[in-house]
Amino acid sequence: MGLKSIKNGLVPSRFMCMMAHMIILISVLINREENVNSCDPVLYQNQNLLNTQFIVALSISIVLLVFEFLTFMLGITLFNAFQSFLSTFLHSAAAISLSSMVLFRTCSVQYWYIFAICSCIPFFFEFIILIGVWFFKLTIN
C-alpha cells in the first residue's frame, strides 16, 4: 500500500466524515431541547438564552461546514493530503463527540469545545489553503 493509495483513500473518507458531521449537526439542531434542558438550572437559569446560544453555535458550524464542502467539491482542496487528513480526523471526532453528546444528554454549553476544535480548525486551514491557491497561485498538492 503506497502513498498514492493512501492519498486516494483520504478523499472518500473525508467526504464521508464531513457528511456524518453535517447529518449529526442537523439532527442535533432539530432535537436540541434535551441538551438545553439537561443543563444545571442553578448555574444556567435562563433556558431561552441557552437555547439561542446553542442554535447560534450549531448554525455557525453548519455554515463553516458548507464552506468546506464548497471548496472540497470545487476541487480546490480535494487532493491536498494535509487538509484531507486534518479534516477527516477532526470531522470524525466531531461526529463521535456529537453522537455521545446526544446519547448522554450532555449540557449544550459543552458544545462550544466541540465547535472550537472540530469546526473552527478545519475551516481555518481550508481558508488558508484557499487564499494560498487563489492569491498566491500555490499548487494544490
GROMACS elastic network, one bead per residue, 0.5 to 0.9 nm:
[ bonds ]
;  ai    aj funct       b0    kb
    1     4     6  0.80766   500
    1     5     6  0.62980   500
    1     6     6  0.73531   500
    2     5     6  0.55402   500
    2     6     6  0.65764   500
    2     7     6  0.88906   500
    3     6     6  0.51003   500
    3     7     6  0.62157   500
    3     8     6  0.86305   500
    4     7     6  0.51972   500
    4     8     6  0.62330   500
    4     9     6  0.86583   500
    5     9     6  0.60601   500
    5    10     6  0.86654   500
    6     9     6  0.50431   500
    6    10     6  0.63302   500
    7    10     6  0.52546   500
    7    11     6  0.71253   500
    7    79     6  0.73468   500
    7    80     6  0.84327   500
    7    81     6  0.61570   500
    7    84     6  0.84537   500
    7    85     6  0.89945   500
    8    11     6  0.58614   500
    8    12     6  0.77370   500
    8    79     6  0.80041   500
    9    12     6  0.60049   500
    9    13     6  0.64394   500
    9    14     6  0.86551   500
   10    13     6  0.51213   500
   10    14     6  0.58075   500
   10    15     6  0.84980   500
   10    79     6  0.83786   500
   10    81     6  0.74010   500
   10    84     6  0.59704   500
   10    85     6  0.66453   500
   10    88     6  0.75527   500
   11    14     6  0.52026   500
   11    15     6  0.63155   500
   11    16     6  0.87602   500
   11    78     6  0.67636   500
   11    79     6  0.69738   500
   11    81     6  0.86835   500
   11    84     6  0.66209   500
   11    85     6  0.89684   500
   11    88     6  0.88400   500
   12    15     6  0.50514   500
   12    16     6  0.61550   500
   12    17     6  0.86049   500
   13    16     6  0.50894   500
   13    17     6  0.60765   500
   13    18     6  0.84801   500
   13    84     6  0.84620   500
   13    88     6  0.64790   500
   14    17     6  0.52173   500
   14    18     6  0.60850   500
   14    19     6  0.84986   500
   14    84     6  0.59590   500
   14    85     6  0.75041   500
   14    86     6  0.89615   500
   14    87     6  0.64013   500
   14    89     6  0.83337   500
   14    91     6  0.80886   500
   14    92     6  0.87108   500
   15    18     6  0.52179   500
   15    19     6  0.61113   500
   15    20     6  0.86107   500
   15    69     6  0.83231   500
   15    72     6  0.84363   500
   15    88     6  0.79364   500
   16    19     6  0.50379   500
   16    20     6  0.60885   500
   16    21     6  0.85712   500
   16    88     6  0.83636   500
   16    92     6  0.88058   500
   17    20     6  0.50234   500
   17    21     6  0.61236   500
   17    22     6  0.85554   500
   17    87     6  0.80949   500
   17    88     6  0.58189   500
   17    89     6  0.81878   500
   17    90     6  0.86455   500
   17    91     6  0.55359   500
   17    92     6  0.52058   500
   17    93     6  0.88943   500
   17    94     6  0.89285   500
   17    95     6  0.75110   500
   18    21     6  0.50848   500
   18    22     6  0.61530   500
   18    23     6  0.86545   500
   18    65     6  0.74793   500
   18    68     6  0.86256   500
   18    69     6  0.77924   500
   18    87     6  0.77705   500
   18    88     6  0.73005   500
   18    91     6  0.57556   500
   18    92     6  0.75326   500
   18    95     6  0.85661   500
   19    22     6  0.50187   500
   19    23     6  0.60920   500
   19    24     6  0.85477   500
   19    91     6  0.88339   500
   20    23     6  0.51993   500
   20    24     6  0.61393   500
   20    25     6  0.84591   500
   20    91     6  0.79264   500
   20    92     6  0.75607   500
   20    94     6  0.89539   500
   20    95     6  0.61164   500
   21    24     6  0.53116   500
   21    25     6  0.60375   500
   21    26     6  0.86741   500
   21    65     6  0.84442   500
   21    91     6  0.59237   500
   21    92     6  0.69996   500
   21    93     6  0.88080   500
   21    94     6  0.63100   500
   21    96     6  0.85594   500
   21    98     6  0.82241   500
   22    25     6  0.50605   500
   22    26     6  0.62286   500
   22    27     6  0.86352   500
   22    61     6  0.87508   500
   22    62     6  0.67883   500
   22    65     6  0.71638   500
   22    66     6  0.85751   500
   22    95     6  0.83419   500
   23    26     6  0.52568   500
   23    27     6  0.62108   500
   23    28     6  0.86118   500
   23    95     6  0.87605   500
   24    27     6  0.50435   500
   24    28     6  0.60025   500
   24    29     6  0.84239   500
   24    95     6  0.65247   500
   24    98     6  0.68486   500
   24    99     6  0.71764   500
   25    28     6  0.51770   500
   25    29     6  0.60869   500
   25    30     6  0.86744   500
   25    58     6  0.65949   500
   25    59     6  0.86342   500
   25    61     6  0.78390   500
   25    62     6  0.70647   500
   25    95     6  0.82317   500
   25    98     6  0.75991   500
   26    30     6  0.62393   500
   26    31     6  0.86776   500
   26    58     6  0.80697   500
   26    59     6  0.89038   500
   26    62     6  0.79297   500
   27    30     6  0.51060   500
   27    31     6  0.61628   500
   27    32     6  0.82527   500
   28    31     6  0.50767   500
   28    32     6  0.53855   500
   28    35     6  0.86969   500
   28    58     6  0.81410   500
   28    98     6  0.78990   500
   28    99     6  0.88988   500
   28   102     6  0.72934   500
   29    32     6  0.53177   500
   29    33     6  0.88755   500
   29    54     6  0.82254   500
   29    55     6  0.67175   500
   29    58     6  0.64736   500
   29    59     6  0.80819   500
   30    33     6  0.84589   500
   31    34     6  0.69550   500
   31    35     6  0.82472   500
   31   102     6  0.89982   500
   32    35     6  0.55158   500
   32    36     6  0.63301   500
   32    37     6  0.86859   500
   32    51     6  0.78157   500
   32    54     6  0.78554   500
   32    55     6  0.81894   500
   32   102     6  0.87922   500
   32   108     6  0.80925   500
   33    36     6  0.50848   500
   33    37     6  0.59216   500
   33    38     6  0.84299   500
   33    51     6  0.75994   500
   34    37     6  0.51873   500
   34    38     6  0.60593   500
   34   102     6  0.81987   500
   34   105     6  0.64032   500
   34   106     6  0.84832   500
   34   107     6  0.84479   500
   34   108     6  0.87645   500
   35    38     6  0.52024   500
   35    39     6  0.70806   500
   35   101     6  0.78983   500
   35   102     6  0.72080   500
   35   105     6  0.53826   500
   35   106     6  0.57262   500
   35   107     6  0.50871   500
   35   108     6  0.50725   500
   35   109     6  0.87171   500
   36    39     6  0.59036   500
   36    47     6  0.69774   500
   36    48     6  0.89050   500
   36    50     6  0.64236   500
   36    51     6  0.60222   500
   36    54     6  0.77362   500
   36   105     6  0.88391   500
   36   106     6  0.84589   500
   36   107     6  0.60285   500
   36   108     6  0.52460   500
   36   109     6  0.81144   500
   37    40     6  0.80458   500
   37    41     6  0.82816   500
   37    47     6  0.73053   500
   37    51     6  0.88560   500
   37   105     6  0.89417   500
   37   107     6  0.75157   500
   37   108     6  0.83976   500
   38    41     6  0.83914   500
   38   105     6  0.64518   500
   38   106     6  0.64889   500
   38   107     6  0.52557   500
   38   108     6  0.77533   500
   39    42     6  0.87466   500
   39    43     6  0.79162   500
   39    44     6  0.66658   500
   39    47     6  0.85977   500
   39    50     6  0.88362   500
   39   106     6  0.75778   500
   39   108     6  0.69505   500
   39   109     6  0.77936   500
   40    43     6  0.55487   500
   40    44     6  0.59412   500
   40    45     6  0.79960   500
   40   107     6  0.79179   500
   41    44     6  0.50551   500
   41    45     6  0.50981   500
   41    46     6  0.81004   500
   41    47     6  0.81192   500
   42    45     6  0.59184   500
   44    47     6  0.68407   500
   44    49     6  0.89171   500
   44    50     6  0.75924   500
   45    48     6  0.89818   500
   45    49     6  0.89075   500
   45    50     6  0.88817   500
   46    49     6  0.54955   500
   46    50     6  0.65882   500
   46    51     6  0.88651   500
   47    50     6  0.50071   500
   47    51     6  0.60918   500
   47    52     6  0.86112   500
   48    51     6  0.50178   500
   48    52     6  0.61731   500
   48    53     6  0.86011   500
   49    52     6  0.50816   500
   49    53     6  0.61199   500
   49    54     6  0.85352   500
   50    53     6  0.51074   500
   50    54     6  0.60793   500
   50    55     6  0.85716   500
   50   108     6  0.74360   500
   50   109     6  0.75897   500
   51    54     6  0.51400   500
   51    55     6  0.61912   500
   51    56     6  0.86474   500
   51   108     6  0.81678   500
   52    55     6  0.50985   500
   52    56     6  0.61754   500
   52    57     6  0.86448   500
   53    56     6  0.50814   500
   53    57     6  0.61444   500
   53    58     6  0.86131   500
   53   108     6  0.87004   500
   53   109     6  0.83838   500
   54    57     6  0.51281   500
   54    58     6  0.61271   500
   54    59     6  0.84271   500
   54   108     6  0.62764   500
   54   109     6  0.73995   500
   54   111     6  0.77894   500
   54   112     6  0.86144   500
   55    58     6  0.52580   500
   55    59     6  0.59565   500
   55    60     6  0.85280   500
   56    59     6  0.50787   500
   56    60     6  0.60699   500
   56    61     6  0.85191   500
   57    60     6  0.52600   500
   57    61     6  0.62073   500
   57    62     6  0.87165   500
   57   111     6  0.78364   500
   57   112     6  0.71544   500
   57   115     6  0.72580   500
   58    61     6  0.50381   500
   58    62     6  0.62506   500
   58    63     6  0.87414   500
   58   111     6  0.85566   500
   58   115     6  0.81493   500
   59    62     6  0.50720   500
   59    63     6  0.62677   500
   59    64     6  0.86881   500
   60    63     6  0.50464   500
   60    64     6  0.61762   500
   60    65     6  0.85224   500
   60   115     6  0.88563   500
   60   119     6  0.89515   500
   61    64     6  0.51631   500
   61    65     6  0.60928   500
   61    66     6  0.85773   500
   61   115     6  0.67381   500
   61   119     6  0.60152   500
   61   120     6  0.79985   500
   62    65     6  0.50329   500
   62    66     6  0.60839   500
   62    67     6  0.86381   500
   62   119     6  0.88042   500
   63    66     6  0.50897   500
   63    67     6  0.63220   500
   63    68     6  0.87482   500
   64    67     6  0.51367   500
   64    68     6  0.63893   500
   64    69     6  0.87360   500
   64   119     6  0.68862   500
   64   120     6  0.75487   500
   64   122     6  0.88657   500
   64   123     6  0.61884   500
   65    69     6  0.61535   500
   65    70     6  0.86499   500
   65   119     6  0.72116   500
   65   122     6  0.88257   500
   65   123     6  0.74642   500
   66    70     6  0.62007   500
   66    71     6  0.87730   500
   67    70     6  0.51226   500
   67    71     6  0.64065   500
   67    72     6  0.85063   500
   67   123     6  0.77584   500
   67   126     6  0.87115   500
   67   127     6  0.89778   500
   68    71     6  0.53144   500
   68    72     6  0.59812   500
   68    73     6  0.84968   500
   68    77     6  0.89422   500
   68   122     6  0.79989   500
   68   123     6  0.65066   500
   68   126     6  0.66862   500
   68   127     6  0.85447   500
   69    73     6  0.59086   500
   69    74     6  0.83735   500
   70    73     6  0.51715   500
   70    74     6  0.59489   500
   70    75     6  0.85271   500
   70    76     6  0.88073   500
   71    74     6  0.51780   500
   71    75     6  0.63307   500
   71    76     6  0.54100   500
   71    77     6  0.62231   500
   71    78     6  0.77248   500
   71   126     6  0.77246   500
   71   127     6  0.89564   500
   71   130     6  0.77014   500
   72    75     6  0.53452   500
   72    76     6  0.61211   500
   72    77     6  0.54029   500
   72    78     6  0.50553   500
   72    79     6  0.87929   500
   72   126     6  0.89808   500
   73    76     6  0.76861   500
   73    77     6  0.83855   500
   73    78     6  0.70507   500
   74    77     6  0.80408   500
   74    78     6  0.77407   500
   75    79     6  0.75052   500
   75   140     6  0.88865   500
   76    79     6  0.79853   500
   76    80     6  0.83348   500
   76   129     6  0.82189   500
   76   130     6  0.69144   500
   76   133     6  0.75105   500
   76   140     6  0.67548   500
   77    80     6  0.51976   500
   77    81     6  0.85698   500
   77    83     6  0.70042   500
   77    84     6  0.77572   500
   77   126     6  0.73913   500
   77   129     6  0.72903   500
   77   130     6  0.76619   500
   77   140     6  0.63919   500
   77   141     6  0.83329   500
   78    81     6  0.84124   500
   78    83     6  0.84962   500
   78    84     6  0.74191   500
   78   140     6  0.81552   500
   79    82     6  0.89111   500
   79    83     6  0.83732   500
   79    84     6  0.72604   500
   79   140     6  0.68889   500
   79   141     6  0.62162   500
   80    83     6  0.55330   500
   80    84     6  0.60273   500
   80    85     6  0.86230   500
   80   140     6  0.58115   500
   81    84     6  0.50484   500
   81    85     6  0.60467   500
   81    86     6  0.84873   500
   81   141     6  0.70520   500
   82    85     6  0.52715   500
   82    86     6  0.60805   500
   82    87     6  0.83883   500
   82   141     6  0.89340   500
   83    86     6  0.50919   500
   83    87     6  0.57619   500
   83    88     6  0.82424   500
   83   122     6  0.75863   500
   83   125     6  0.70805   500
   83   126     6  0.70265   500
   83   129     6  0.84436   500
   84    87     6  0.51877   500
   84    88     6  0.58970   500
   84    89     6  0.84487   500
   85    88     6  0.51546   500
   85    89     6  0.60634   500
   85    90     6  0.85516   500
   86    89     6  0.52497   500
   86    90     6  0.60848   500
   86    91     6  0.83520   500
   86   121     6  0.87775   500
   86   122     6  0.68034   500
   86   125     6  0.88300   500
   87    90     6  0.53056   500
   87    91     6  0.57583   500
   87    92     6  0.81574   500
   87   118     6  0.85269   500
   87   121     6  0.86836   500
   87   122     6  0.56008   500
   87   123     6  0.87661   500
   87   126     6  0.89000   500
   88    91     6  0.54384   500
   88    92     6  0.59469   500
   88    93     6  0.84311   500
   89    92     6  0.53992   500
   89    93     6  0.61835   500
   89    94     6  0.86897   500
   89   118     6  0.88201   500
   90    94     6  0.60804   500
   90    95     6  0.86243   500
   90   117     6  0.75656   500
   90   118     6  0.50187   500
   90   119     6  0.77298   500
   90   121     6  0.82415   500
   90   122     6  0.72463   500
   91    95     6  0.61252   500
   91    96     6  0.85681   500
   91   118     6  0.60284   500
   91   119     6  0.75034   500
   91   122     6  0.82526   500
   92    95     6  0.50236   500
   92    96     6  0.61875   500
   92    97     6  0.84762   500
   92   118     6  0.86452   500
   93    96     6  0.51585   500
   93    97     6  0.59681   500
   93    98     6  0.84652   500
   93   114     6  0.86707   500
   93   118     6  0.69854   500
   94    97     6  0.50059   500
   94    98     6  0.59213   500
   94    99     6  0.83313   500
   94   114     6  0.64015   500
   94   115     6  0.81865   500
   94   117     6  0.84332   500
   94   118     6  0.54773   500
   94   119     6  0.78250   500
   95    98     6  0.52571   500
   95    99     6  0.60468   500
   95   100     6  0.86486   500
   96    99     6  0.50819   500
   96   100     6  0.62511   500
   96   101     6  0.85280   500
   97   100     6  0.51930   500
   97   101     6  0.60354   500
   97   102     6  0.86813   500
   97   111     6  0.89751   500
   97   114     6  0.72276   500
   98   102     6  0.62042   500
   98   103     6  0.84690   500
   98   111     6  0.80462   500
   98   114     6  0.79416   500
   99   102     6  0.52229   500
   99   103     6  0.60503   500
   99   104     6  0.85809   500
  100   104     6  0.58520   500
  100   105     6  0.79310   500
  100   106     6  0.81025   500
  101   104     6  0.55049   500
  101   105     6  0.56058   500
  101   106     6  0.50364   500
  101   107     6  0.79748   500
  101   108     6  0.84516   500
  101   110     6  0.85500   500
  101   111     6  0.82165   500
  102   105     6  0.50056   500
  102   106     6  0.67773   500
  103   106     6  0.80209   500
  105   108     6  0.85825   500
  106   109     6  0.84183   500
  106   110     6  0.71483   500
  106   111     6  0.86825   500
  107   110     6  0.58816   500
  107   111     6  0.78518   500
  108   111     6  0.55458   500
  108   112     6  0.80929   500
  109   112     6  0.61351   500
  109   113     6  0.84011   500
  110   113     6  0.59593   500
  110   114     6  0.73575   500
  111   114     6  0.51386   500
  111   115     6  0.60954   500
  111   116     6  0.86567   500
  112   116     6  0.60786   500
  112   117     6  0.86192   500
  113   116     6  0.51948   500
  113   117     6  0.62444   500
  113   118     6  0.82300   500
  114   117     6  0.53864   500
  114   118     6  0.54750   500
  114   119     6  0.72794   500
  115   118     6  0.55445   500
  115   119     6  0.50679   500
  115   120     6  0.64733   500
  115   121     6  0.89910   500
  116   119     6  0.60199   500
  116   120     6  0.52205   500
  116   121     6  0.70330   500
  117   120     6  0.60444   500
  117   121     6  0.58139   500
  117   122     6  0.83573   500
  118   121     6  0.62276   500
  118   122     6  0.68731   500
  118   123     6  0.89664   500
  119   122     6  0.59260   500
  119   123     6  0.63292   500
  119   124     6  0.87459   500
  120   123     6  0.51096   500
  120   124     6  0.59743   500
  120   125     6  0.87343   500
  121   124     6  0.50928   500
  121   125     6  0.63977   500
  121   126     6  0.85507   500
  122   125     6  0.53072   500
  122   126     6  0.60001   500
  122   127     6  0.85199   500
  123   127     6  0.60128   500
  123   128     6  0.85536   500
  124   127     6  0.51579   500
  124   128     6  0.62237   500
  124   129     6  0.87088   500
  125   129     6  0.61269   500
  125   130     6  0.84539   500
  126   129     6  0.52125   500
  126   130     6  0.61069   500
  126   131     6  0.86902   500
  127   131     6  0.61969   500
  127   132     6  0.85615   500
  128   131     6  0.51918   500
  128   132     6  0.61894   500
  128   133     6  0.86849   500
  129   133     6  0.60979   500
  129   134     6  0.85579   500
  129   138     6  0.85562   500
  129   140     6  0.81100   500
  130   133     6  0.51849   500
  130   134     6  0.60661   500
  130   135     6  0.82582   500
  131   134     6  0.52922   500
  131   135     6  0.55854   500
  131   136     6  0.71789   500
  131   137     6  0.87485   500
  132   135     6  0.56862   500
  132   136     6  0.50016   500
  132   137     6  0.63105   500
  132   138     6  0.55970   500
  132   139     6  0.84076   500
  132   140     6  0.89488   500
  133   136     6  0.58365   500
  133   139     6  0.65294   500
  133   140     6  0.68650   500
  134   137     6  0.55769   500
  134   138     6  0.76882   500
  135   138     6  0.81722   500
  137   140     6  0.89841   500
  138   141     6  0.88181   500
